[in-house]
Each structure stands twice: as structure tokens, then as C-alpha cells.
């Protein structure tokens, strides 16, 4: 294998496929990136056996070939080269020589024969989603997925379409986020898939820097393929039935509160300093005088009580919530005001952006 390519293109491709590398891999070759010179292209692939990412760049290929290179070392080294032409060539078996006008290095590699086969996704249900809408959907939902592996289904993001709508839903059983997107073109059939949240996190990083206007999605029986800007991200799907979450979404409310995201966030951060000793439990009390009182119980470090101006419709009410769950949604929500809806103190609280009707976030209450 021998080829020439630009440092900028090489750095870009390595940084993309590096997202699939899991530092906890026990199989050495999974810590490597497969690079393959073929035709007029240099192809890159990486996988952790759950997610696989592939892309390619233009290259002046003098001799075709393939090798797997340590991802961390290659990424760090290439990023430190100046923007110039780089020569890659295989020497002495499994050693890769990386030469530029000002430097030369040799990297010990592993044979491409040991790299696992990147799966091909069968043609299945297909749809396209605008990049901005998809990025917003992932930002507002992925954080609510469970980080525990006790119930694997909850560590994923449900993506399902019905007609011209597609919904993204995540929950850890204590809170839930749902985002709805209107599609310009409805898929030929309804789609249902639970995608690992880590896959969605890496996808959001990729599309945040993409130039394309849309992402193409192909869902087969147990895999999903996202394609954007020539990058392919393949992931396994999580098997099982996602909880029937719609049953817990309150259909009505006794109290509706409009409040500034910035004001509420600031107060919650202060009260949280004292609520950590009590499982982040904070009490929210609203009265018709236009104020919401947010307080913590007395703990070893003290207590805090603060007021925020709000617009209230309905009855006086109070509820105890996990302050971190509330802060999370305020961080990711794309509006300067939110609506907080309450029923009984034992019923879930609902948070929505004031100006958007396509997003809903639910927090289960704590004991008052």
C-alpha cells in the first residue's frame, strides 16, 4: 500500500471514525482503524461491535492495500501535522510509514485480516430527516435515556414513524422526553426502532458538523444505517418492547406555570447545592400571587429557599421533583420560557417549551 493525501482530509476522516472506538475494548484490533487504499480513494472503518462508522477521502493511490492502525495514536499524530501532503505506505509487513515534508514516523499496526467484517444493512424501511430537525431531536431526548444496563430497552432511544410524523422518545423510568418531527415526505410504511443512546450521541456529533441538509436512514430487522456527507454509521438495534409511555402522559392539568428558563435555572442551581444530601429533592410551591417558591429540606449543609416570578393559571399547587432532572431539560430546551404543568402532588410534572408544541418532558414526583 502506498498513497498520498492531504493532512486536512486525513485528520477529518480519522476524527470521524474515531467516534466508534470504545476505550474499554478487550480485543486489540478493535482499538484500531481499518484503512484501505483502493481506486482513487482511501477508506476508513472502525467498530466496537455495536456501532460501526465508515467514510472515505480522495487520495493519490500508487499501490492498493489495507492495514489497521491504532486509533488514538493515529488521531493524535495526524492532528499535529501541518496542512500539507502526507504519504502513507506499508513497510516491513505490518508497519505504516507516515511521511510529510517535515517529518517521518513508523507506526506498528495489526493486519487487516484480523479486523471484523463491517456488516451490510439490508434494504428496509427508509426515510430522510432534515439535519437541523434531527440534531434538535437528539439534543432534546438522548439525555433522558438510562445509563444503566439493568433494563437494556431503556438505554435506547425509541424512533418510530406514523404517517408523516416521526417521534423520538427516551426514558429512564424517572423522567421521559418526547420530540415529534413533521416529515416532508412520509415513508412508505411505519417504522419502529430502538437505537442505543450512545449511537445517537455519536450521530449528533457527526451531523453537528455536516454540510448536507438531510440524513438518510435505513432500518432493517436488527440494524440501522445513517448516511450523511458520505459517512455511514451502522448500529445494532436494541431488541424488546419499549414501554407504553403514552399512558403516563397527563391529559389535563390543575396548574399551569410560565417561567423564564434562565431565572429558573439559576435558582435551581443554588437550591441544588443544599438538595444533594437529599437525593436532589426540591419542593416547588406556586400561589396566585405570581411567585413560585423553590426550596430544599434542611440537610447537613443547610437549606435554601428562593422565589421566581411566574405567570400562573389555575389552582395553587406544590410538588417535589429531582432538581437535576429539571435542570437537565432546561439546559437542552431551545426556548427562553417553559411551561410547567402540575396536577396532584403524586402525578407527573410536565415541562414544555412555551413556543413549541412538538416537545414534552415528564418528571415523576418525589414524596413531599
N, C-alpha and C positions, 0 to 999 in steps of 0.2 A: 504494500500500500504506500502510495506517495501522492501528495496533493498540496495545492496552495489555496489559501482562503484568507479573507480579511479578519483581523483581530476582533473588530466590532461584531461581525456576523457570528464568529466562533463564540464570543463571550455571551451574545444573546441566546444562542441555541443551548449552550451549556446551562445557563441560568434557568431556562425554561424546563428542561428535562430533569434538572437537579431537584425540582419540587416533588418528584415521586420517590426520591431516596429517603428511606427510613433509617435513621442512625442506629436503630436497635436491631438491624438485620443480623442474623446469625450466619447466613450464607455469604461468604466474602464477595462473590461475584455480584450480589445484589447491591453492594456499595459502589458498583462501577456503572459507568455509562457506556453503552454499546455505540461505537461509531463505525459507520460503514461507508466507504467511498465507492460510488457506482455511477456510471454515466458522467454527468456533469454536476452531480450533487453529492453532498456529504450528509448522511442520515444519522440522526441521534435517537436513541431509545433508552428508557430507564423504567424500572418497575420495582414494586415492593410486594408483588404477587396479589395485591388488592387493586392497585392503581398502576396504569402504565401510561407514559407520555412519550410521544414521538413528534419530531419535527425535522426539517431539513434546511440546508442553506446551499447557495451556489458555490461551486468550487472548481478549480482547475485541476482535474484528476489526471495524473500521469500514470498511475498504476492502481487498479482496484484492490480492495481488501477490507478486512474488518478486524476490530480488536475492542476489548473493553478496558476502559481507563478509570482509575479511582476518581470518583465524582468530586469529592471535597478538594483533593489536590489539584485536579484539572481546573476546577472553577476558580480557586484562589489564584493559581498561577496565571491563567489567561486574563483575569481581570487586572492584573498588574502589568501586563504588556501594553506598550503604546499602540495607537491605532495605525497599524501597518500590516503588510502582508506576512502571513505565518505559514511556515512549511511544516507539514506533518508527514512522517514517514516511519514505517516499521523497520526496525533493525534488530539483528540478533534474536530472532524469534519473537518473543512477547515483550519487546521493549519499544516504546514510542519515542521518537526523537521530535522535539518541538523546537524549531529554529526560526529566529527572526533576524533582522539586520544587526540587532544589538545584543542578542542573547541566544543561548542554545541550552537545551536540557534534555535529559533522558528520564522517562517515567516507566517504572516497572508495571506491567499490565497482566491481565488474565485473558486467556484465549477466548475468542468469540463463541467457540463451540460450547463453552460452559454456561453461556447466557441463556436464560429461559426463553422459550418462544413467546413473542408478544401475540396474544390471541386476536383473531379476526372477529369482529362483531357481525353476526348475521343481519341481513336486512330485515328490520322490524318496523315498529311504529315510528314515524318520523314527524318532526316539526321544527320550525325555526322561531327563535325568540330574539327580539332586539337586544343588543348588548346592554344598553343602559337599563332597560327594564329588568333584565336577568341579574345584573350586578346589584341593583337595588333590592331585588327579591332575596338574593343570597345574604346580603348585608343585614337585612331585617329579620331573617329567620334562623340562619345556621347557629347563631349564638345560643339559642334556646334548646338545642339538641342535647341529649345526655352525653356526658363524658365517661360514663360507666359502661362496662361491658356486661353487666348483670342481665340486662334486657337489650340484646343487640338491636332490636327493631327501633328502640328509642334513640339509638346513636346515629340514626339516619334522618334524612330529610325526605318527607313524602312529596313526590311530584306527580300530580295527576291532572288530566285534562278532561273536560266535558264540553263538547261543542267548541265554541270559540274562546273558552276560558281555560287557563291553566293555574293551578294553585300550588304553592309551596308551603309545607307545614312541618313544624318541628316542635317537639315537646320532651321534657324530662320527667313528666308526670306532676311537677310542681308549678310549671308555667308552660304556656303554649303560644306560638306565633304563627299566624297565617297571612300570606300575601297572595293576592289574586291579580293575574295579568290578563288583559284582553289581547287575543291574538289577531293579527291582521288576516291570517289565513288559518282556518280551523283544520286540524289533522283529519285524515280520512276515518280514523277510529279513535275511541277514547284511549287514553294512556294512563298507566298506573305503575309507579316505580318508587322504591325506597332506596335512596342513594346515600352511601356513607357520608357523614358530615365532613370528614377530612377531605374527601374528594371534592365536595362543594367549596370548601375553603381554598383548596389549590386552584380550582376553576376560577374563583373570584379574583385570585391574584393574577391569573393569566389574562382574563378579559379586561381587567382594570387598565392594562397597557396595550390592548389590542386596537388595531386600526379599522377592522371590519365593523359593519353596522349590525350584524346579527350572528348568532351562534346556531349551528345546525346540530340537531340532537337525533340520535337513532337509538331506540330502545329495543333490545331483543329479549329473549326469555330470562336470562340471568346476567346480562351485561348492558352497559350503556356507553355510548360514544358521543363525545362532544367535539365538534370540529370548528376551529376559528383561526383565521390567519395562517392556514397551512399546518396548524398544530392539532394533533389528535390526542385527546385524553380518554382513555378507556378505563372503566371501573366495573368491578363486580357490583351486583345489586344485593341488598340485604333481603333474605328470604323471610317470609312471615307476613302476618296481617297487621297493618298499622291500626292503633286504637281508633275506635269510632268516636272521634273527638268532638264532632258537631253537637253531640248530646249535652256536653257541659258548657257550651257557649250560651250565656244568658240571653234570653229573647227580649227582656224588658229590664228596666231599672227604676229604683225609687229615688236615686240621687244622681245628678249629672253635674260634673265639675269641670270647668275650663280653667287651665292653669298654664303659665309660662314654663317651657322646658328648662330654660336657663335658671329661673328662680327656684323651681322645684329641685333641680339637680344640686344646686349649691347647698340648699338646706338639708337634703338627704345625705350629702357627703359629710356635713357636720354632725348630724344626728347619728350617722353610721359609726362614727368614732366611738360612741358610747354603746351602740347596739351590738357590737361584735361579740361581747361577752354573753349575749342573749340570743344567739342564732340569727343575728341581723334583724330581729323583730322590731318594727317601729309601728306606732299607732297613728293613724290618720283620722282626725275628727273634723267634720265640716258642719258649720252652722250658717243660718241665713244672714249673718252679718257680713258675709263676703270674705270670710277668712277660713283657712284650713290650718289646723294646729297639728304639727308633726312632732312626736315625742318618743323618747326611749324610756324603758323601765330603768330604775336605779340599779346600777351594776357596780362591780368592784372599782371601776374607774370613774364612776359618777353618772350623771344623767344630763339630758339636753331636751329642750322644748323650744320650738320656733314656730312662727306664723308666716304664711304666704297668702297674698291676696289672690282670690279666685272669683269666678263667676259661677254661682250655684243655681241649679234648677231642681226643684223637688224638696224632699224631706231632709232634716238634719240626720246625719249618719256618722258611723265610725267603723273602722276596720283595721286589723293588724296585718301587715304584709312584710315579706322579706325585702329589706331595703336594697339589697344588691340586685335582686330580680327587677326591681323598679328602676334602679339606676341603669341597668343594662339596656333596657328598651329606650330610655331617654338618650342614651349615648348613640344608638343606631338609628333612631327615628328621624326622618327627614322633614321635620316641621318645627316651627318655633313655639307652637302651642299644642297641647294634648288635651284630650277629653278623658276623664276618669269616671267610670260608671260603677255605682255600688247598689247592691240590694240589701239582703240581710248580712250580718257580720260573719255568717258561716258560708256565704255564697262567694263565688269567684269575683274578683275585681276585673274590670275590662278597661284597657287603655287603647285609645285610638288617636291618630293624628287628627287635628281639627279640620284640616283641608283635604284629607284623603279618605275615601270610603273603601279603599281596597286593602286595608291592613287592620288586623285586630290582634291584640296581645292580651293574654289572660294570666292572672296570677291567683293561685289558690291561697285562701286566707289562713292566717295563723290564729291560734286561740287568743282572744282578747283578755 
